Amino acid sequence: LNGLVHNAGLMPKERIVTREGHELQFATHVLGPHLMTERLLPLLRAAGGASVVFVSSGGMYSTPLVISDLE
C-alpha cells in the first residue's frame, strides 16, 4: 500500500449520533480516518515511504463552530 487518501466528509444540518454514540461529523472526519490509518499502518510502513493525505473543502466556513459541543 503506497498511499492512503482520506476524502470523506459531510455537514449535516442537525446533530446526528452514530450507534456507537459519537457525533456523525466527528466520527466521519476524525475517528474514521484515525482508525483506518491505524489499521493500515503495517502496510503503509512496509511500503517504505507511503503517504497519508487528508482532503478538505471550504464547506466548514459556512457553519459556525459550536464550542459547547465539540463532538
PDB file of N, H, CA, C and O in Angstrom:
ATOM      1  N   LEU A   1       0.856  -1.173   0.000  1.00  0.00           N
ATOM      2  CA  LEU A   1       0.000   0.000   0.000  1.00  0.00           C
ATOM      3  C   LEU A   1       0.897   1.230   0.000  1.00  0.00           C
ATOM      4  O   LEU A   1       1.621   1.463   0.968  1.00  0.00           O
ATOM      5  N   ASN A   2       0.862   2.015  -1.062  1.00  0.00           N
ATOM      6  H   ASN A   2       0.274   1.825  -1.849  1.00  0.00           H
ATOM      7  CA  ASN A   2       1.750   3.169  -1.205  1.00  0.00           C
ATOM      8  C   ASN A   2       1.170   4.465  -0.669  1.00  0.00           C
ATOM      9  O   ASN A   2       1.909   5.417  -0.420  1.00  0.00           O
ATOM     10  N   GLY A   3      -0.133   4.514  -0.491  1.00  0.00           N
ATOM     11  H   GLY A   3      -0.733   3.740  -0.693  1.00  0.00           H
ATOM     12  CA  GLY A   3      -0.732   5.751  -0.011  1.00  0.00           C
ATOM     13  C   GLY A   3      -2.168   5.557   0.409  1.00  0.00           C
ATOM     14  O   GLY A   3      -2.832   4.599   0.013  1.00  0.00           O
ATOM     15  N   LEU A   4      -2.632   6.488   1.220  1.00  0.00           N
ATOM     16  H   LEU A   4      -2.092   7.266   1.542  1.00  0.00           H
ATOM     17  CA  LEU A   4      -4.000   6.475   1.722  1.00  0.00           C
ATOM     18  C   LEU A   4      -4.518   7.901   1.660  1.00  0.00           C
ATOM     19  O   LEU A   4      -3.886   8.813   2.193  1.00  0.00           O
ATOM     20  N   VAL A   5      -5.670   8.106   1.013  1.00  0.00           N
ATOM     21  H   VAL A   5      -6.184   7.365   0.580  1.00  0.00           H
ATOM     22  CA  VAL A   5      -6.280   9.430   0.910  1.00  0.00           C
ATOM     23  C   VAL A   5      -7.613   9.413   1.644  1.00  0.00           C
ATOM     24  O   VAL A   5      -8.507   8.634   1.313  1.00  0.00           O
ATOM     25  N   HIS A   6      -7.734  10.275   2.638  1.00  0.00           N
ATOM     26  H   HIS A   6      -7.007  10.907   2.907  1.00  0.00           H
ATOM     27  CA  HIS A   6      -8.997  10.429   3.370  1.00  0.00           C
ATOM     28  C   HIS A   6      -9.751  11.583   2.727  1.00  0.00           C
ATOM     29  O   HIS A   6      -9.327  12.736   2.813  1.00  0.00           O
ATOM     30  N   ASN A   7     -10.875  11.268   2.081  1.00  0.00           N
ATOM     31  H   ASN A   7     -11.219  10.332   2.012  1.00  0.00           H
ATOM     32  CA  ASN A   7     -11.623  12.272   1.336  1.00  0.00           C
ATOM     33  C   ASN A   7     -13.111  12.243   1.673  1.00  0.00           C
ATOM     34  O   ASN A   7     -13.911  12.839   0.952  1.00  0.00           O
ATOM     35  N   ALA A   8     -13.496  11.572   2.740  1.00  0.00           N
ATOM     36  H   ALA A   8     -12.846  11.088   3.326  1.00  0.00           H
ATOM     37  CA  ALA A   8     -14.910  11.524   3.132  1.00  0.00           C
ATOM     38  C   ALA A   8     -15.261  12.773   3.911  1.00  0.00           C
ATOM     39  O   ALA A   8     -14.430  13.300   4.651  1.00  0.00           O
ATOM     40  N   GLY A   9     -16.459  13.242   3.755  1.00  0.00           N
ATOM     41  H   GLY A   9     -17.134  12.814   3.154  1.00  0.00           H
ATOM     42  CA  GLY A   9     -16.888  14.405   4.508  1.00  0.00           C
ATOM     43  C   GLY A   9     -18.386  14.614   4.412  1.00  0.00           C
ATOM     44  O   GLY A   9     -19.029  14.167   3.462  1.00  0.00           O
ATOM     45  N   LEU A  10     -18.929  15.293   5.396  1.00  0.00           N
ATOM     46  H   LEU A  10     -18.406  15.656   6.167  1.00  0.00           H
ATOM     47  CA  LEU A  10     -20.340  15.629   5.407  1.00  0.00           C
ATOM     48  C   LEU A  10     -20.554  16.750   6.403  1.00  0.00           C
ATOM     49  O   LEU A  10     -19.747  16.941   7.313  1.00  0.00           O
ATOM     50  N   MET A  11     -21.632  17.486   6.237  1.00  0.00           N
ATOM     51  H   MET A  11     -22.288  17.330   5.498  1.00  0.00           H
ATOM     52  CA  MET A  11     -22.005  18.560   7.153  1.00  0.00           C
ATOM     53  C   MET A  11     -23.518  18.530   7.338  1.00  0.00           C
ATOM     54  O   MET A  11     -24.233  19.317   6.719  1.00  0.00           O
ATOM     55  N   PRO A  12     -24.013  17.620   8.190  1.00  0.00           N
ATOM     56  CA  PRO A  12     -25.469  17.538   8.376  1.00  0.00           C
ATOM     57  C   PRO A  12     -26.009  18.802   9.050  1.00  0.00           C
ATOM     58  O   PRO A  12     -25.313  19.428   9.850  1.00  0.00           O
ATOM     59  N   LYS A  13     -27.219  19.166   8.731  1.00  0.00           N
ATOM     60  H   LYS A  13     -27.784  18.658   8.081  1.00  0.00           H
ATOM     61  CA  LYS A  13     -27.837  20.366   9.296  1.00  0.00           C
ATOM     62  C   LYS A  13     -28.203  20.174  10.766  1.00  0.00           C
ATOM     63  O   LYS A  13     -28.241  21.138  11.530  1.00  0.00           O
ATOM     64  N   GLU A  14     -28.469  18.943  11.157  1.00  0.00           N
ATOM     65  H   GLU A  14     -28.439  18.159  10.536  1.00  0.00           H
ATOM     66  CA  GLU A  14     -28.816  18.672  12.550  1.00  0.00           C
ATOM     67  C   GLU A  14     -27.791  17.716  13.154  1.00  0.00           C
ATOM     68  O   GLU A  14     -27.032  17.065  12.436  1.00  0.00           O
ATOM     69  N   ARG A  15     -27.780  17.643  14.473  1.00  0.00           N
ATOM     70  H   ARG A  15     -28.397  18.172  15.056  1.00  0.00           H
ATOM     71  CA  ARG A  15     -26.842  16.761  15.173  1.00  0.00           C
ATOM     72  C   ARG A  15     -27.325  15.326  15.028  1.00  0.00           C
ATOM     73  O   ARG A  15     -28.462  15.006  15.375  1.00  0.00           O
ATOM     74  N   ILE A  16     -26.457  14.468  14.515  1.00  0.00           N
ATOM     75  H   ILE A  16     -25.534  14.728  14.233  1.00  0.00           H
ATOM     76  CA  ILE A  16     -26.767  13.042  14.352  1.00  0.00           C
ATOM     77  C   ILE A  16     -25.716  12.273  15.136  1.00  0.00           C
ATOM     78  O   ILE A  16     -24.529  12.596  15.082  1.00  0.00           O
ATOM     79  N   VAL A  17     -26.157  11.253  15.865  1.00  0.00           N
ATOM     80  H   VAL A  17     -27.121  10.991  15.908  1.00  0.00           H
ATOM     81  CA  VAL A  17     -25.252  10.443  16.679  1.00  0.00           C
ATOM     82  C   VAL A  17     -25.181   9.044  16.069  1.00  0.00           C
ATOM     83  O   VAL A  17     -26.205   8.466  15.704  1.00  0.00           O
ATOM     84  N   THR A  18     -23.965   8.506  15.961  1.00  0.00           N
ATOM     85  H   THR A  18     -23.133   8.976  16.257  1.00  0.00           H
ATOM     86  CA  THR A  18     -23.788   7.149  15.440  1.00  0.00           C
ATOM     87  C   THR A  18     -24.269   6.132  16.474  1.00  0.00           C
ATOM     88  O   THR A  18     -24.505   6.483  17.630  1.00  0.00           O
ATOM     89  N   ARG A  19     -24.411   4.901  16.066  1.00  0.00           N
ATOM     90  H   ARG A  19     -24.219   4.616  15.127  1.00  0.00           H
ATOM     91  CA  ARG A  19     -24.853   3.874  17.020  1.00  0.00           C
ATOM     92  C   ARG A  19     -23.808   3.649  18.117  1.00  0.00           C
ATOM     93  O   ARG A  19     -24.119   3.088  19.168  1.00  0.00           O
ATOM     94  N   GLU A  20     -22.562   4.089  17.869  1.00  0.00           N
ATOM     95  H   GLU A  20     -22.309   4.545  17.016  1.00  0.00           H
ATOM     96  CA  GLU A  20     -21.509   3.988  18.888  1.00  0.00           C
ATOM     97  C   GLU A  20     -21.543   5.169  19.851  1.00  0.00           C
ATOM     98  O   GLU A  20     -20.803   5.187  20.835  1.00  0.00           O
ATOM     99  N   GLY A  21     -22.392   6.154  19.578  1.00  0.00           N
ATOM    100  H   GLY A  21     -22.993   6.140  18.779  1.00  0.00           H
ATOM    101  CA  GLY A  21     -22.557   7.292  20.473  1.00  0.00           C
ATOM    102  C   GLY A  21     -21.728   8.517  20.137  1.00  0.00           C
ATOM    103  O   GLY A  21     -21.607   9.422  20.962  1.00  0.00           O
ATOM    104  N   HIS A  22     -21.150   8.565  18.934  1.00  0.00           N
ATOM    105  H   HIS A  22     -21.248   7.829  18.263  1.00  0.00           H
ATOM    106  CA  HIS A  22     -20.339   9.712  18.521  1.00  0.00           C
ATOM    107  C   HIS A  22     -21.126  10.589  17.552  1.00  0.00           C
ATOM    108  O   HIS A  22     -21.945  10.102  16.773  1.00  0.00           O
ATOM    109  N   GLU A  23     -20.865  11.878  17.618  1.00  0.00           N
ATOM    110  H   GLU A  23     -20.200  12.274  18.251  1.00  0.00           H
ATOM    111  CA  GLU A  23     -21.474  12.798  16.666  1.00  0.00           C
ATOM    112  C   GLU A  23     -20.974  12.430  15.277  1.00  0.00           C
ATOM    113  O   GLU A  23     -19.781  12.190  15.095  1.00  0.00           O
ATOM    114  N   LEU A  24     -21.863  12.383  14.301  1.00  0.00           N
ATOM    115  H   LEU A  24     -22.832  12.578  14.449  1.00  0.00           H
ATOM    116  CA  LEU A  24     -21.569  11.834  12.977  1.00  0.00           C
ATOM    117  C   LEU A  24     -20.437  12.556  12.246  1.00  0.00           C
ATOM    118  O   LEU A  24     -19.575  11.912  11.648  1.00  0.00           O
ATOM    119  N   GLN A  25     -20.435  13.882  12.293  1.00  0.00           N
ATOM    120  H   GLN A  25     -21.135  14.405  12.779  1.00  0.00           H
ATOM    121  CA  GLN A  25     -19.386  14.624  11.578  1.00  0.00           C
ATOM    122  C   GLN A  25     -18.015  14.347  12.201  1.00  0.00           C
ATOM    123  O   GLN A  25     -17.034  14.170  11.479  1.00  0.00           O
ATOM    124  N   PHE A  26     -17.941  14.308  13.525  1.00  0.00           N
ATOM    125  H   PHE A  26     -18.738  14.452  14.112  1.00  0.00           H
ATOM    126  CA  PHE A  26     -16.691  13.992  14.222  1.00  0.00           C
ATOM    127  C   PHE A  26     -16.234  12.574  13.885  1.00  0.00           C
ATOM    128  O   PHE A  26     -15.049  12.336  13.653  1.00  0.00           O
ATOM    129  N   ALA A  27     -17.172  11.644  13.860  1.00  0.00           N
ATOM    130  H   ALA A  27     -18.134  11.837  14.049  1.00  0.00           H
ATOM    131  CA  ALA A  27     -16.843  10.255  13.531  1.00  0.00           C
ATOM    132  C   ALA A  27     -16.325  10.130  12.103  1.00  0.00           C
ATOM    133  O   ALA A  27     -15.393   9.367  11.847  1.00  0.00           O
ATOM    134  N   THR A  28     -16.915  10.864  11.180  1.00  0.00           N
ATOM    135  H   THR A  28     -17.672  11.483  11.387  1.00  0.00           H
ATOM    136  CA  THR A  28     -16.525  10.793   9.769  1.00  0.00           C
ATOM    137  C   THR A  28     -15.196  11.484   9.494  1.00  0.00           C
ATOM    138  O   THR A  28     -14.371  10.965   8.743  1.00  0.00           O
ATOM    139  N   HIS A  29     -14.986  12.648  10.094  1.00  0.00           N
ATOM    140  H   HIS A  29     -15.657  13.069  10.704  1.00  0.00           H
ATOM    141  CA  HIS A  29     -13.808  13.457   9.785  1.00  0.00           C
ATOM    142  C   HIS A  29     -12.597  13.113  10.640  1.00  0.00           C
ATOM    143  O   HIS A  29     -11.463  13.322  10.208  1.00  0.00           O
ATOM    144  N   VAL A  30     -12.813  12.587  11.852  1.00  0.00           N
ATOM    145  H   VAL A  30     -13.734  12.417  12.203  1.00  0.00           H
ATOM    146  CA  VAL A  30     -11.691  12.364  12.771  1.00  0.00           C
ATOM    147  C   VAL A  30     -11.540  10.887  13.149  1.00  0.00           C
ATOM    148  O   VAL A  30     -10.497  10.282  12.900  1.00  0.00           O
ATOM    149  N   LEU A  31     -12.567  10.322  13.740  1.00  0.00           N
ATOM    150  H   LEU A  31     -13.414  10.814  13.943  1.00  0.00           H
ATOM    151  CA  LEU A  31     -12.451   8.956  14.259  1.00  0.00           C
ATOM    152  C   LEU A  31     -12.251   7.917  13.155  1.00  0.00           C
ATOM    153  O   LEU A  31     -11.391   7.045  13.282  1.00  0.00           O
ATOM    154  N   GLY A  32     -13.019   7.996  12.091  1.00  0.00           N
ATOM    155  H   GLY A  32     -13.717   8.705  11.987  1.00  0.00           H
ATOM    156  CA  GLY A  32     -12.899   7.034  10.998  1.00  0.00           C
ATOM    157  C   GLY A  32     -11.525   7.039  10.347  1.00  0.00           C
ATOM    158  O   GLY A  32     -10.905   5.984  10.216  1.00  0.00           O
ATOM    159  N   PRO A  33     -11.034   8.211   9.935  1.00  0.00           N
ATOM    160  CA  PRO A  33      -9.693   8.251   9.348  1.00  0.00           C
ATOM    161  C   PRO A  33      -8.595   7.780  10.310  1.00  0.00           C
ATOM    162  O   PRO A  33      -7.649   7.110   9.898  1.00  0.00           O
ATOM    163  N   HIS A  34      -8.727   8.130  11.573  1.00  0.00           N
ATOM    164  H   HIS A  34      -9.495   8.674  11.908  1.00  0.00           H
ATOM    165  CA  HIS A  34      -7.724   7.687  12.555  1.00  0.00           C
ATOM    166  C   HIS A  34      -7.701   6.165  12.644  1.00  0.00           C
ATOM    167  O   HIS A  34      -6.633   5.555  12.610  1.00  0.00           O
ATOM    168  N   LEU A  35      -8.871   5.556  12.757  1.00  0.00           N
ATOM    169  H   LEU A  35      -9.739   6.052  12.785  1.00  0.00           H
ATOM    170  CA  LEU A  35      -8.965   4.099  12.862  1.00  0.00           C
ATOM    171  C   LEU A  35      -8.458   3.423  11.587  1.00  0.00           C
ATOM    172  O   LEU A  35      -7.714   2.445  11.655  1.00  0.00           O
ATOM    173  N   MET A  36      -8.863   3.945  10.423  1.00  0.00           N
ATOM    174  H   MET A  36      -9.468   4.740  10.368  1.00  0.00           H
ATOM    175  CA  MET A  36      -8.430   3.348   9.165  1.00  0.00           C
ATOM    176  C   MET A  36      -6.911   3.435   9.005  1.00  0.00           C
ATOM    177  O   MET A  36      -6.268   2.468   8.596  1.00  0.00           O
ATOM    178  N   THR A  37      -6.342   4.600   9.332  1.00  0.00           N
ATOM    179  H   THR A  37      -6.864   5.386   9.664  1.00  0.00           H
ATOM    180  CA  THR A  37      -4.890   4.765   9.231  1.00  0.00           C
ATOM    181  C   THR A  37      -4.177   3.829  10.190  1.00  0.00           C
ATOM    182  O   THR A  37      -3.190   3.191   9.823  1.00  0.00           O
ATOM    183  N   GLU A  38      -4.673   3.745  11.412  1.00  0.00           N
ATOM    184  H   GLU A  38      -5.475   4.263  11.710  1.00  0.00           H
ATOM    185  CA  GLU A  38      -4.059   2.862  12.409  1.00  0.00           C
ATOM    186  C   GLU A  38      -4.070   1.403  11.951  1.00  0.00           C
ATOM    187  O   GLU A  38      -3.076   0.693  12.103  1.00  0.00           O
ATOM    188  N   ARG A  39      -5.175   0.969  11.401  1.00  0.00           N
ATOM    189  H   ARG A  39      -5.982   1.546  11.277  1.00  0.00           H
ATOM    190  CA  ARG A  39      -5.291  -0.430  10.956  1.00  0.00           C
ATOM    191  C   ARG A  39      -4.438  -0.718   9.717  1.00  0.00           C
ATOM    192  O   ARG A  39      -3.977  -1.844   9.532  1.00  0.00           O
ATOM    193  N   LEU A  40      -4.230   0.282   8.881  1.00  0.00           N
ATOM    194  H   LEU A  40      -4.604   1.197   9.031  1.00  0.00           H
ATOM    195  CA  LEU A  40      -3.433   0.096   7.665  1.00  0.00           C
ATOM    196  C   LEU A  40      -1.958   0.436   7.865  1.00  0.00           C
ATOM    197  O   LEU A  40      -1.156   0.277   6.945  1.00  0.00           O
ATOM    198  N   LEU A  41      -1.601   0.896   9.046  1.00  0.00           N
ATOM    199  H   LEU A  41      -2.252   1.026   9.793  1.00  0.00           H
ATOM    200  CA  LEU A  41      -0.223   1.316   9.317  1.00  0.00           C
ATOM    201  C   LEU A  41       0.827   0.257   9.001  1.00  0.00           C
ATOM    202  O   LEU A  41       1.867   0.606   8.443  1.00  0.00           O
ATOM    203  N   PRO A  42       0.613  -1.020   9.327  1.00  0.00           N
ATOM    204  CA  PRO A  42       1.626  -2.017   8.958  1.00  0.00           C
ATOM    205  C   PRO A  42       1.903  -2.060   7.450  1.00  0.00           C
ATOM    206  O   PRO A  42       3.056  -2.175   7.032  1.00  0.00           O
ATOM    207  N   LEU A  43       0.859  -1.969   6.646  1.00  0.00           N
ATOM    208  H   LEU A  43      -0.078  -1.876   6.985  1.00  0.00           H
ATOM    209  CA  LEU A  43       1.037  -1.980   5.190  1.00  0.00           C
ATOM    210  C   LEU A  43       1.689  -0.695   4.702  1.00  0.00           C
ATOM    211  O   LEU A  43       2.528  -0.731   3.802  1.00  0.00           O
ATOM    212  N   LEU A  44       1.317   0.430   5.282  1.00  0.00           N
ATOM    213  H   LEU A  44       0.636   0.459   6.014  1.00  0.00           H
ATOM    214  CA  LEU A  44       1.914   1.708   4.898  1.00  0.00           C
ATOM    215  C   LEU A  44       3.399   1.730   5.235  1.00  0.00           C
ATOM    216  O   LEU A  44       4.213   2.183   4.430  1.00  0.00           O
ATOM    217  N   ARG A  45       3.755   1.247   6.417  1.00  0.00           N
ATOM    218  H   ARG A  45       3.094   0.879   7.071  1.00  0.00           H
ATOM    219  CA  ARG A  45       5.169   1.206   6.809  1.00  0.00           C
ATOM    220  C   ARG A  45       5.967   0.254   5.922  1.00  0.00           C
ATOM    221  O   ARG A  45       7.113   0.537   5.571  1.00  0.00           O
ATOM    222  N   ALA A  46       5.361  -0.868   5.564  1.00  0.00           N
ATOM    223  H   ALA A  46       4.431  -1.097   5.849  1.00  0.00           H
ATOM    224  CA  ALA A  46       6.047  -1.857   4.730  1.00  0.00           C
ATOM    225  C   ALA A  46       6.371  -1.300   3.349  1.00  0.00           C
ATOM    226  O   ALA A  46       7.307  -1.764   2.699  1.00  0.00           O
ATOM    227  N   ALA A  47       5.610  -0.317   2.900  1.00  0.00           N
ATOM    228  H   ALA A  47       4.850   0.060   3.429  1.00  0.00           H
ATOM    229  CA  ALA A  47       5.841   0.272   1.579  1.00  0.00           C
ATOM    230  C   ALA A  47       7.106   1.127   1.563  1.00  0.00           C
ATOM    231  O   ALA A  47       7.674   1.379   0.500  1.00  0.00           O
ATOM    232  N   GLY A  48       7.544   1.569   2.728  1.00  0.00           N
ATOM    233  H   GLY A  48       7.083   1.365   3.592  1.00  0.00           H
ATOM    234  CA  GLY A  48       8.755   2.385   2.793  1.00  0.00           C
ATOM    235  C   GLY A  48       8.607   3.718   2.094  1.00  0.00           C
ATOM    236  O   GLY A  48       9.152   3.911   1.007  1.00  0.00           O
ATOM    237  N   GLY A  49       7.888   4.631   2.690  1.00  0.00           N
ATOM    238  H   GLY A  49       7.445   4.474   3.573  1.00  0.00           H
ATOM    239  CA  GLY A  49       7.720   5.958   2.094  1.00  0.00           C
ATOM    240  C   GLY A  49       6.299   6.258   1.669  1.00  0.00           C
ATOM    241  O   GLY A  49       6.070   7.183   0.890  1.00  0.00           O
ATOM    242  N   ALA A  50       5.340   5.495   2.166  1.00  0.00           N
ATOM    243  H   ALA A  50       5.525   4.743   2.799  1.00  0.00           H
ATOM    244  CA  ALA A  50       3.931   5.742   1.825  1.00  0.00           C
ATOM    245  C   ALA A  50       3.473   7.067   2.426  1.00  0.00           C
ATOM    246  O   ALA A  50       4.071   7.573   3.375  1.00  0.00           O
ATOM    247  N   SER A  51       2.413   7.614   1.864  1.00  0.00           N
ATOM    248  H   SER A  51       1.927   7.202   1.092  1.00  0.00           H
ATOM    249  CA  SER A  51       1.855   8.883   2.333  1.00  0.00           C
ATOM    250  C   SER A  51       0.419   8.700   2.800  1.00  0.00           C
ATOM    251  O   SER A  51      -0.314   7.852   2.291  1.00  0.00           O
ATOM    252  N   VAL A  52       0.032   9.511   3.777  1.00  0.00           N
ATOM    253  H   VAL A  52       0.627  10.200   4.190  1.00  0.00           H
ATOM    254  CA  VAL A  52      -1.360   9.602   4.216  1.00  0.00           C
ATOM    255  C   VAL A  52      -1.778  11.042   3.989  1.00  0.00           C
ATOM    256  O   VAL A  52      -1.145  11.966   4.499  1.00  0.00           O
ATOM    257  N   VAL A  53      -2.851  11.236   3.218  1.00  0.00           N
ATOM    258  H   VAL A  53      -3.365  10.485   2.803  1.00  0.00           H
ATOM    259  CA  VAL A  53      -3.294  12.575   2.822  1.00  0.00           C
ATOM    260  C   VAL A  53      -4.725  12.798   3.289  1.00  0.00           C
ATOM    261  O   VAL A  53      -5.586  11.933   3.128  1.00  0.00           O
ATOM    262  N   PHE A  54      -4.970  13.974   3.873  1.00  0.00           N
ATOM    263  H   PHE A  54      -4.271  14.677   4.004  1.00  0.00           H
ATOM    264  CA  PHE A  54      -6.320  14.386   4.259  1.00  0.00           C
ATOM    265  C   PHE A  54      -6.766  15.490   3.312  1.00  0.00           C
ATOM    266  O   PHE A  54      -6.047  16.467   3.103  1.00  0.00           O
ATOM    267  N   VAL A  55      -7.961  15.331   2.737  1.00  0.00           N
ATOM    268  H   VAL A  55      -8.546  14.537   2.907  1.00  0.00           H
ATOM    269  CA  VAL A  55      -8.515  16.311   1.812  1.00  0.00           C
ATOM    270  C   VAL A  55      -9.649  17.033   2.530  1.00  0.00           C
ATOM    271  O   VAL A  55     -10.412  16.418   3.274  1.00  0.00           O
ATOM    272  N   SER A  56      -9.756  18.331   2.306  1.00  0.00           N
ATOM    273  H   SER A  56      -9.136  18.831   1.702  1.00  0.00           H
ATOM    274  CA  SER A  56     -10.810  19.120   2.938  1.00  0.00           C
ATOM    275  C   SER A  56     -11.421  20.058   1.910  1.00  0.00           C
ATOM    276  O   SER A  56     -10.893  20.231   0.811  1.00  0.00           O
ATOM    277  N   SER A  57     -12.524  20.651   2.279  1.00  0.00           N
ATOM    278  H   SER A  57     -12.953  20.510   3.172  1.00  0.00           H
ATOM    279  CA  SER A  57     -13.173  21.636   1.420  1.00  0.00           C
ATOM    280  C   SER A  57     -13.396  22.902   2.236  1.00  0.00           C
ATOM    281  O   SER A  57     -13.048  22.961   3.415  1.00  0.00           O
ATOM    282  N   GLY A  58     -13.962  23.886   1.616  1.00  0.00           N
ATOM    283  H   GLY A  58     -14.244  23.838   0.658  1.00  0.00           H
ATOM    284  CA  GLY A  58     -14.253  25.137   2.323  1.00  0.00           C
ATOM    285  C   GLY A  58     -15.626  25.160   2.943  1.00  0.00           C
ATOM    286  O   GLY A  58     -16.054  26.196   3.451  1.00  0.00           O
ATOM    287  N   GLY A  59     -16.334  24.035   2.916  1.00  0.00           N
ATOM    288  H   GLY A  59     -15.987  23.193   2.503  1.00  0.00           H
ATOM    289  CA  GLY A  59     -17.692  23.991   3.457  1.00  0.00           C
ATOM    290  C   GLY A  59     -17.801  24.400   4.907  1.00  0.00           C
ATOM    291  O   GLY A  59     -18.823  24.937   5.333  1.00  0.00           O
ATOM    292  N   MET A  60     -16.740  24.147   5.672  1.00  0.00           N
ATOM    293  H   MET A  60     -15.909  23.711   5.326  1.00  0.00           H
ATOM    294  CA  MET A  60     -16.798  24.456   7.092  1.00  0.00           C
ATOM    295  C   MET A  60     -16.859  25.959   7.364  1.00  0.00           C
ATOM    296  O   MET A  60     -17.211  26.366   8.471  1.00  0.00           O
ATOM    297  N   TYR A  61     -16.527  26.782   6.383  1.00  0.00           N
ATOM    298  H   TYR A  61     -16.241  26.451   5.483  1.00  0.00           H
ATOM    299  CA  TYR A  61     -16.573  28.224   6.577  1.00  0.00           C
ATOM    300  C   TYR A  61     -17.999  28.770   6.619  1.00  0.00           C
ATOM    301  O   TYR A  61     -18.215  29.899   7.061  1.00  0.00           O
ATOM    302  N   SER A  62     -18.962  27.991   6.168  1.00  0.00           N
ATOM    303  H   SER A  62     -18.787  27.074   5.809  1.00  0.00           H
ATOM    304  CA  SER A  62     -20.350  28.452   6.159  1.00  0.00           C
ATOM    305  C   SER A  62     -21.117  28.050   7.412  1.00  0.00           C
ATOM    306  O   SER A  62     -22.287  28.406   7.557  1.00  0.00           O
ATOM    307  N   THR A  63     -20.482  27.316   8.316  1.00  0.00           N
ATOM    308  H   THR A  63     -19.532  27.027   8.199  1.00  0.00           H
ATOM    309  CA  THR A  63     -21.147  26.844   9.526  1.00  0.00           C
ATOM    310  C   THR A  63     -20.305  27.202  10.742  1.00  0.00           C
ATOM    311  O   THR A  63     -19.106  26.923  10.765  1.00  0.00           O
ATOM    312  N   PRO A  64     -20.919  27.823  11.763  1.00  0.00           N
ATOM    313  CA  PRO A  64     -20.134  28.199  12.940  1.00  0.00           C
ATOM    314  C   PRO A  64     -19.724  26.981  13.765  1.00  0.00           C
ATOM    315  O   PRO A  64     -20.409  25.958  13.758  1.00  0.00           O
ATOM    316  N   LEU A  65     -18.616  27.097  14.467  1.00  0.00           N
ATOM    317  H   LEU A  65     -18.060  27.928  14.473  1.00  0.00           H
ATOM    318  CA  LEU A  65     -18.149  26.054  15.373  1.00  0.00           C
ATOM    319  C   LEU A  65     -18.929  26.167  16.685  1.00  0.00           C
ATOM    320  O   LEU A  65     -18.975  27.236  17.294  1.00  0.00           O
ATOM    321  N   VAL A  66     -19.536  25.072  17.114  1.00  0.00           N
ATOM    322  H   VAL A  66     -19.498  24.203  16.619  1.00  0.00           H
ATOM    323  CA  VAL A  66     -20.297  25.076  18.366  1.00  0.00           C
ATOM    324  C   VAL A  66     -19.339  24.630  19.471  1.00  0.00           C
ATOM    325  O   VAL A  66     -19.104  23.434  19.646  1.00  0.00           O
ATOM    326  N   ILE A  67     -18.799  25.574  20.201  1.00  0.00           N
ATOM    327  H   ILE A  67     -18.991  26.545  20.059  1.00  0.00           H
ATOM    328  CA  ILE A  67     -17.809  25.310  21.227  1.00  0.00           C
ATOM    329  C   ILE A  67     -18.354  24.410  22.328  1.00  0.00           C
ATOM    330  O   ILE A  67     -17.614  23.592  22.876  1.00  0.00           O
ATOM    331  N   SER A  68     -19.631  24.545  22.659  1.00  0.00           N
ATOM    332  H   SER A  68     -20.232  25.209  22.214  1.00  0.00           H
ATOM    333  CA  SER A  68     -20.205  23.752  23.750  1.00  0.00           C
ATOM    334  C   SER A  68     -20.417  22.291  23.376  1.00  0.00           C
ATOM    335  O   SER A  68     -20.725  21.474  24.244  1.00  0.00           O
ATOM    336  N   ASP A  69     -20.258  21.944  22.094  1.00  0.00           N
ATOM    337  H   ASP A  69     -20.008  22.608  21.388  1.00  0.00           H
ATOM    338  CA  ASP A  69     -20.461  20.554  21.645  1.00  0.00           C
ATOM    339  C   ASP A  69     -19.422  20.224  20.588  1.00  0.00           C
ATOM    340  O   ASP A  69     -19.748  20.116  19.406  1.00  0.00           O
ATOM    341  N   LEU A  70     -18.158  20.062  21.011  1.00  0.00           N
ATOM    342  H   LEU A  70     -17.894  20.150  21.972  1.00  0.00           H
ATOM    343  CA  LEU A  70     -17.102  19.798  20.049  1.00  0.00           C
ATOM    344  C   LEU A  70     -17.189  18.414  19.445  1.00  0.00           C
ATOM    345  O   LEU A  70     -16.613  18.176  18.383  1.00  0.00           O
ATOM    346  N   GLU A  71     -17.892  17.492  20.087  1.00  0.00           N
ATOM    347  H   GLU A  71     -18.360  17.686  20.949  1.00  0.00           H
ATOM    348  CA  GLU A  71     -18.123  16.200  19.437  1.00  0.00           C
ATOM    349  C   GLU A  71     -19.525  16.262  18.881  1.00  0.00           C
ATOM    350  O   GLU A  71     -19.992  15.299  18.274  1.00  0.00           O
TER     351      GLU A  71
END
